[in-house]
């Protein structure tokens, strides 16, 4: 799922519906309200596209509510009752200019989704 070969897309057999770049950002699996002391891990659903050659650098950033939750990598720990706003980030390695190696140009694009986490 992290690169073209694993996703089953063959760059030699393009059809009209194959997208070069993602048509949407990342998505995360829904998490319900947490109780104080609960721990949960964010699961990211990555978009596929022909020019994405890998995903990495996943992390959670707390935008509001640093007293409500704590984060480490993609794990959230509920600290006190309340609501926190987070941003889940993932970096894609994207082919932006074709050619033969070493003339191919890759860039790292950051995709993100923002959501709220409730602690009861």
C-alpha positions as CSV (number, residue, x, y, z in Angstrom):
1,X,0.0,0.0,0.0
2,X,3.0,2.3,0.5
3,X,4.2,2.2,-3.0
4,X,3.1,1.5,-6.6
5,X,4.1,-2.1,-6.7
6,X,2.3,-3.0,-3.5
7,X,-0.9,-1.1,-4.5
8,X,-1.2,-3.2,-7.6
9,X,-1.0,-0.3,-10.0
10,X,1.2,-0.9,-13.0
11,X,2.8,2.3,-14.5
12,X,2.9,0.6,-17.9
13,X,-0.8,0.0,-18.1
14,X,-2.6,3.3,-17.6
15,X,-6.3,3.7,-18.1
16,X,-8.5,6.8,-18.2
17,X,-9.4,6.6,-14.5
18,X,-5.9,6.3,-13.1
19,X,-5.0,9.6,-11.3
20,X,-1.4,10.9,-11.3
21,X,-1.9,12.8,-8.0
22,X,-4.4,12.1,-5.2
23,X,-7.9,13.4,-5.7
24,X,-8.4,13.8,-1.9
25,X,-6.3,14.1,1.2
26,X,-5.7,11.5,3.9
27,X,-8.5,10.2,6.0
28,X,-8.5,8.6,9.4
29,X,-10.7,5.9,10.9
30,X,-13.3,7.3,13.2
31,X,-12.6,7.2,16.9
32,X,-15.4,7.5,19.5
33,X,-15.3,9.4,22.8
34,X,-12.5,8.4,25.1
35,X,-12.6,7.9,28.9
36,X,-9.9,9.4,31.1
37,X,-6.9,7.0,30.9
38,X,-7.9,5.5,27.6
39,X,-5.3,5.0,24.8
40,X,-6.1,4.8,21.1
41,X,-4.1,4.7,17.9
42,X,-5.0,6.7,14.8
43,X,-5.3,4.6,11.7
44,X,-4.7,6.5,8.5
45,X,-6.3,5.7,5.1
46,X,-4.0,6.9,2.4
47,X,-5.2,8.0,-1.1
48,X,-3.6,6.2,-4.0
49,X,-2.2,7.8,-7.1
50,X,0.4,6.9,-9.7
51,X,2.9,9.5,-8.8
52,X,3.1,8.7,-5.1
53,X,6.1,6.5,-4.3
54,X,5.6,6.2,-0.5
55,X,4.2,7.6,2.7
56,X,6.0,8.4,5.9
57,X,6.5,11.0,8.6
58,X,3.1,10.4,10.2
59,X,2.4,12.4,13.3
60,X,-0.3,14.1,15.4
61,X,-0.2,17.8,16.2
62,X,-2.4,19.1,19.0
63,X,-4.0,22.4,17.8
64,X,-6.2,23.0,20.9
65,X,-6.6,21.0,24.1
66,X,-3.1,20.2,25.2
67,X,-4.4,19.6,28.7
68,X,-7.1,17.2,27.5
69,X,-4.9,14.7,25.6
70,X,-1.3,13.7,25.1
71,X,0.1,12.3,21.8
72,X,3.1,10.3,20.8
73,X,3.5,9.3,17.1
74,X,0.0,8.2,16.2
75,X,-1.1,7.3,19.7
76,X,-3.5,9.5,21.8
77,X,-3.8,9.2,25.6
78,X,-6.9,10.8,27.3
79,X,-5.9,12.9,30.3
80,X,-8.9,14.9,31.5
81,X,-12.5,15.4,30.3
82,X,-12.9,17.9,27.5
83,X,-12.4,18.3,23.7
84,X,-9.2,18.7,21.8
85,X,-8.6,19.6,18.2
86,X,-5.8,17.7,16.4
87,X,-4.2,17.6,13.0
88,X,-3.0,14.2,11.6
89,X,-0.1,14.7,9.2
90,X,1.5,12.4,6.6
91,X,4.2,13.1,4.1
92,X,4.0,11.6,0.6
93,X,7.0,11.3,-1.8
94,X,5.7,12.5,-5.1
95,X,7.2,12.3,-8.6
96,X,6.9,15.8,-10.0
97,X,9.1,15.5,-13.1
98,X,9.7,12.3,-15.1
99,X,12.8,11.3,-16.9
100,X,15.5,8.7,-16.4
101,X,17.4,8.5,-13.1
102,X,19.0,10.7,-11.9
103,X,16.9,13.3,-13.7
104,X,13.6,12.4,-12.0
105,X,12.5,15.1,-9.5
106,X,10.7,14.0,-6.3
107,X,9.1,16.3,-3.7
108,X,7.7,15.7,-0.3
109,X,4.1,16.9,0.0
110,X,2.3,17.1,3.4
111,X,-1.3,15.9,3.6
112,X,-3.4,16.4,6.7
113,X,-6.8,16.1,8.2
114,X,-8.1,17.9,11.3
115,X,-10.6,16.5,13.8
116,X,-11.8,16.7,17.3
117,X,-11.2,14.2,20.1
118,X,-13.7,14.1,23.1
119,X,-12.7,12.8,26.5
120,X,-15.5,12.0,29.0
